[in-house]
C-alpha cells in the first residue's frame, strides 16, 4: 500500500513539474504567451497565403518571432515576393516583415 501511495505521489509530482516547466520561457527568451501569439500569427499568415491564388503556398516558409515575420523560400517572380510581403503586412499583429524570398 505504501508503494502505491509513493508511486501516485511521484507521478503527480512529475506531472506538476511538467506543467510548471511549460510556463517558463523558451531558449529564445520568449514567454509562453509570446510563443503562442507568434504561432497563431504564423498560422494566420499561412492561411492568408493559402487563400490567395497568385501565391504558391508550399514554396514560402513563414516564421514569426515577437511579431516580426520572416518569409523565406524560392518563388518564380518578384511580383509573388511583393504580394507575399503585402499580404503578410495586412495580418493583425505583424510588426515587421523580413523578406528573404529568392527568385528562381
N, C-alpha and C positions, 0 to 999 in steps of 0.2 A: 504493500500500500504506500509506503514511503517513497518507493521508486517511482510509482505512478505520479505522486504529487510533485516529485522532483522534476520529472520529465515534462509535466504540464507547465510548471513554472519556468523551466528552461525554454520551452517552445514559445511561451508567452513573452518572455524577455527578449528572445531573438526577434520575434515579430515586432515588438515595440521598438527595438533598436533599428530595424529596417525601415519602419515608418518614420522615425525621427530623422534618420540619415537622408531620407528622401526630401526633407525640408531644408537641407543645408545647401550652400552654394556649390555650383559645379566648378570644374577646373578653369573655366573662362571668367570667373568672378562675376557670374551672372546668377541672380537669385532664382529660385524655383519659379516664381511668378513671371520674371522676365523671360526665362526659358520657355515657359508655356505661351506667353504672348508672342514670342518670336516663332514658335511652332505654328500657332494659329495664323500669324502674318504670312509665313511661307505657304501655308495651305491656301489662304485666300488668293495669293498671287498666282499660284499654280492653277487654281480654279478659273481665275480671270483669263489666263493664257489658254486654258483648255477650251473656253467658250469663244475664243477668237479664231476664226477660220484662217486668218492670214499667218498664224504662227504655228510652227511645228513644236508642240509642247515637249516632246520627248528629247529634243535636241538642246533644250535650255535647262540648265541647273539653277536652282534658286536656293540661296541660304540667307538667313537673317540673323543679325546679332544686334540686340538693343535698338531695334528699329531701322538699322542700316541694312539694306538688301544688296546682296552680291549676285549678279547674273553672270553665268559663265556657260560655255559650250560653243558648238560650231553651228553657224547658220549660213544661209545662202546669200543674203543681200544686206546692205546697210539699212534698207527700209525695214526689214524684220528686226534689226537691232534697235532702231529708233522706236518702232512700235512696241517692242518688249519693255523698253525703258519708260515709255509714255504710259503704258498700262500699269506697270509696277508703281509708278508715282501716284496713280489715281486711287490706290488702295489705302483705306484709312489706317493710320498708324505708321506708315512709311515715312521716315525722317530723311533718308537719303538713298540713292540708288547708285551703286558702283557697277559700271558696265565693263565686263571682261569678256564679252562675246567676241568670237573670232569668225571672220567671214571666210568661207571656204574658197 
